[in-house]
Each structure stands twice: as C-alpha cells, then as structure tokens.
Amino acid sequence: MVKYRVTVDRSSCIACGAAPAVCPEVFELGSDNGKSRVIEKYSIGTDSSISVGEVPEELYTCVKNAAEVCPVDAIKVEKVE
C-alpha cells in the first residue's frame, strides 16, 4: 500500500487557509498558532514549526492540490517507500 508523507513548514506558513480550503480531509488551521497542520487522523507529529503526516494513496491528489495552491510553498508531498 502506497503512502505519502506530507510536511507543512509552519514557520513559512502565512495562515491563509488555502490548504484546508482545498483539502479539508487532511489539513486544518491549528488552534495553537492559526497555521496549517495535518489533522490528527494522519498526523505523525506537530509542533509550532512543522507538521508531518502520512496519507493513503487515495488522498494524493488532494494533498498535491493543497501543496500547489500554497502561496509560500510551505507544503511538501513525497512518496513513502
């Protein structure tokens, strides 16, 4: 089963809400600092500077689209082997 690692650089994030708007299945604005993060269901770890998660293959298009709309390129998506 293919998975994808999603990394949000919360230090670069400007809290515009683009990622949660495009892919609410995976992203939300955090209650801690208002910046995007991976939701609890898929989260591996989150702190004030980074949020890392792993999503199944069926959510790849969703997270890829979120990464593409991020105006500061704070979201990276990579295949986990």
PyRosetta script that sets phi, psi and omega in degrees:
from pyrosetta import init, pose_from_sequence

init()
pose = pose_from_sequence("MVKYRVTVDRSSCIACGAAPAVCPEVFELGSDNGKSRVIEKYSIGTDSSISVGEVPEELYTCVKNAAEVCPVDAIKVEKVE")
pose.set_psi(1, 123.4)
pose.set_omega(1, -178.1)
pose.set_phi(2, -79.1)
pose.set_psi(2, 137.0)
pose.set_omega(2, 174.8)
pose.set_phi(3, -127.8)
pose.set_psi(3, 160.1)
pose.set_omega(3, 178.4)
pose.set_phi(4, -126.4)
pose.set_psi(4, 133.7)
pose.set_omega(4, 176.0)
pose.set_phi(5, -89.5)
pose.set_psi(5, 130.4)
pose.set_omega(5, 179.9)
pose.set_phi(6, -114.7)
pose.set_psi(6, 126.3)
pose.set_omega(6, 179.6)
pose.set_phi(7, -122.7)
pose.set_psi(7, 125.3)
pose.set_omega(7, 175.8)
pose.set_phi(8, -108.9)
pose.set_psi(8, 119.5)
pose.set_omega(8, 175.2)
pose.set_phi(9, -82.0)
pose.set_psi(9, 94.1)
pose.set_omega(9, -175.6)
pose.set_phi(10, -69.8)
pose.set_psi(10, -18.2)
pose.set_omega(10, 175.7)
pose.set_phi(11, -69.9)
pose.set_psi(11, -34.3)
pose.set_omega(11, 179.6)
pose.set_phi(12, -86.0)
pose.set_psi(12, -25.6)
pose.set_omega(12, -176.3)
pose.set_phi(13, -57.0)
pose.set_psi(13, 137.1)
pose.set_omega(13, 178.8)
pose.set_phi(14, -105.6)
pose.set_psi(14, 10.2)
pose.set_omega(14, 176.2)
pose.set_phi(15, 58.5)
pose.set_psi(15, 38.3)
pose.set_omega(15, -178.6)
pose.set_phi(16, -77.8)
pose.set_psi(16, -20.2)
pose.set_omega(16, 178.4)
pose.set_phi(17, 87.2)
pose.set_psi(17, 6.6)
pose.set_omega(17, -177.8)
pose.set_phi(18, -63.8)
pose.set_psi(18, -47.1)
pose.set_omega(18, -177.6)
pose.set_phi(19, -62.6)
pose.set_psi(19, -49.0)
pose.set_omega(19, 177.3)
pose.set_phi(20, -63.4)
pose.set_psi(20, -29.9)
pose.set_omega(20, 178.5)
pose.set_phi(21, -68.7)
pose.set_psi(21, -39.5)
pose.set_omega(21, -177.7)
pose.set_phi(22, -83.0)
pose.set_psi(22, -34.8)
pose.set_omega(22, -174.2)
pose.set_phi(23, -140.0)
pose.set_psi(23, 69.4)
pose.set_omega(23, -178.9)
pose.set_phi(24, -68.1)
pose.set_psi(24, -14.1)
pose.set_omega(24, 177.3)
pose.set_phi(25, -66.5)
pose.set_psi(25, -22.0)
pose.set_omega(25, -174.9)
pose.set_phi(26, -123.6)
pose.set_psi(26, -32.8)
pose.set_omega(26, -173.5)
pose.set_phi(27, -113.5)
pose.set_psi(27, 150.9)
pose.set_omega(27, 173.0)
pose.set_phi(28, -148.2)
pose.set_psi(28, 160.8)
pose.set_omega(28, 172.9)
pose.set_phi(29, -86.5)
pose.set_psi(29, 126.9)
pose.set_omega(29, -174.5)
pose.set_phi(30, -69.7)
pose.set_psi(30, 143.9)
pose.set_omega(30, 176.7)
pose.set_phi(31, -75.3)
pose.set_psi(31, -14.6)
pose.set_omega(31, -179.4)
pose.set_phi(32, -76.2)
pose.set_psi(32, -46.8)
pose.set_omega(32, -177.8)
pose.set_phi(33, -138.3)
pose.set_psi(33, 7.2)
pose.set_omega(33, 177.1)
pose.set_phi(34, 77.1)
pose.set_psi(34, 3.9)
pose.set_omega(34, -177.9)
pose.set_phi(35, -98.4)
pose.set_psi(35, 157.5)
pose.set_omega(35, -177.5)
pose.set_phi(36, -59.5)
pose.set_psi(36, 145.9)
pose.set_omega(36, 174.5)
pose.set_phi(37, -153.1)
pose.set_psi(37, 163.3)
pose.set_omega(37, 176.3)
pose.set_phi(38, -77.4)
pose.set_psi(38, 134.9)
pose.set_omega(38, -179.5)
pose.set_phi(39, -63.3)
pose.set_psi(39, 159.0)
pose.set_omega(39, -175.5)
pose.set_phi(40, -52.2)
pose.set_psi(40, -41.0)
pose.set_omega(40, -176.8)
pose.set_phi(41, -54.6)
pose.set_psi(41, -36.1)
pose.set_omega(41, -176.3)
pose.set_phi(42, -110.9)
pose.set_psi(42, -0.4)
pose.set_omega(42, -174.1)
pose.set_phi(43, -74.1)
pose.set_psi(43, 138.0)
pose.set_omega(43, 171.0)
pose.set_phi(44, -99.3)
pose.set_psi(44, -35.7)
pose.set_omega(44, 179.2)
pose.set_phi(45, -174.7)
pose.set_psi(45, 142.5)
pose.set_omega(45, 179.4)
pose.set_phi(46, -142.1)
pose.set_psi(46, 135.1)
pose.set_omega(46, 169.0)
pose.set_phi(47, -138.9)
pose.set_psi(47, -168.3)
pose.set_omega(47, -174.4)
pose.set_phi(48, -68.7)
pose.set_psi(48, -19.3)
pose.set_omega(48, -176.1)
pose.set_phi(49, -107.7)
pose.set_psi(49, -19.1)
pose.set_omega(49, -177.5)
pose.set_phi(50, -152.3)
pose.set_psi(50, 150.5)
pose.set_omega(50, 173.6)
pose.set_phi(51, -135.0)
pose.set_psi(51, 126.9)
pose.set_omega(51, -177.9)
pose.set_phi(52, -124.6)
pose.set_psi(52, 138.0)
pose.set_omega(52, 177.5)
pose.set_phi(53, -148.3)
pose.set_psi(53, 170.4)
pose.set_omega(53, 174.3)
pose.set_phi(54, -128.8)
pose.set_psi(54, 132.8)
pose.set_omega(54, -178.7)
pose.set_phi(55, -122.4)
pose.set_psi(55, 153.1)
pose.set_omega(55, 176.9)
pose.set_phi(56, -72.4)
pose.set_psi(56, 164.3)
pose.set_omega(56, -176.2)
pose.set_phi(57, -56.7)
pose.set_psi(57, -33.7)
pose.set_omega(57, -178.1)
pose.set_phi(58, -66.4)
pose.set_psi(58, -14.4)
pose.set_omega(58, 177.2)
pose.set_phi(59, -100.6)
pose.set_psi(59, 5.7)
pose.set_omega(59, -177.8)
pose.set_phi(60, -57.9)
pose.set_psi(60, -48.8)
pose.set_omega(60, -177.8)
pose.set_phi(61, -61.2)
pose.set_psi(61, -39.0)
pose.set_omega(61, 179.1)
pose.set_phi(62, -61.1)
pose.set_psi(62, -52.3)
pose.set_omega(62, -177.9)
pose.set_phi(63, -69.4)
pose.set_psi(63, -33.7)
pose.set_omega(63, 177.1)
pose.set_phi(64, -63.6)
pose.set_psi(64, -43.4)
pose.set_omega(64, 178.4)
pose.set_phi(65, -63.5)
pose.set_psi(65, -39.8)
pose.set_omega(65, 178.1)
pose.set_phi(66, -62.6)
pose.set_psi(66, -42.9)
pose.set_omega(66, 178.7)
pose.set_phi(67, -62.6)
pose.set_psi(67, -39.0)
pose.set_omega(67, -178.5)
pose.set_phi(68, -69.7)
pose.set_psi(68, -31.6)
pose.set_omega(68, -179.3)
pose.set_phi(69, -85.5)
pose.set_psi(69, -11.4)
pose.set_omega(69, 180.0)
pose.set_phi(70, -64.9)
pose.set_psi(70, 118.4)
pose.set_omega(70, -174.9)
pose.set_phi(71, -71.0)
pose.set_psi(71, -13.8)
pose.set_omega(71, -179.3)
pose.set_phi(72, -117.1)
pose.set_psi(72, 13.1)
pose.set_omega(72, 178.2)
pose.set_phi(73, 53.3)
pose.set_psi(73, 42.9)
pose.set_omega(73, -178.0)
pose.set_phi(74, -86.1)
pose.set_psi(74, -4.0)
pose.set_omega(74, -176.4)
pose.set_phi(75, -116.4)
pose.set_psi(75, 128.4)
pose.set_omega(75, 177.2)
pose.set_phi(76, -119.9)
pose.set_psi(76, 142.3)
pose.set_omega(76, 178.4)
pose.set_phi(77, -127.9)
pose.set_psi(77, 128.8)
pose.set_omega(77, 178.3)
pose.set_phi(78, -140.9)
pose.set_psi(78, 146.0)
pose.set_omega(78, -179.9)
pose.set_phi(79, -71.7)
pose.set_psi(79, 137.4)
pose.set_omega(79, 177.8)
pose.set_phi(80, -100.5)
pose.set_psi(80, 122.7)
pose.set_omega(80, -178.6)
pose.set_phi(81, -88.9)
pose.dump_pdb("model.pdb")
